[in-house]
Amino acid sequence: MTSQARRLSQWLSQPMPLQKVAVLLGLDASKASGLVRAGRFPCRVTKVRGKYMAFVPDVMEAMGIEDPVVRTGDLREGAEFAKRWG
């Protein structure tokens, strides 16, 4: 993979807050912390500055979403298409 191509999850590198991940996974956000403490949350979770967070690749895997390679040229072409037709 060249520097011009990265996995989708690498473009989305910011960790996600636990409650948002819980909603995406169809879980009760108010019970998410308890699931993490019990070791039963469906994806890997880590603490960042004292808050539970999950990284995009782990969330994508838990949701059954593939992590395809995305090329910079494809992103540019998609943006140009959106400008013309959006």
Order of alpha helices (4+ residues) and beta strands (2+ residues): beta-alpha-beta-alpha-alpha-beta-beta-alpha-beta-alpha
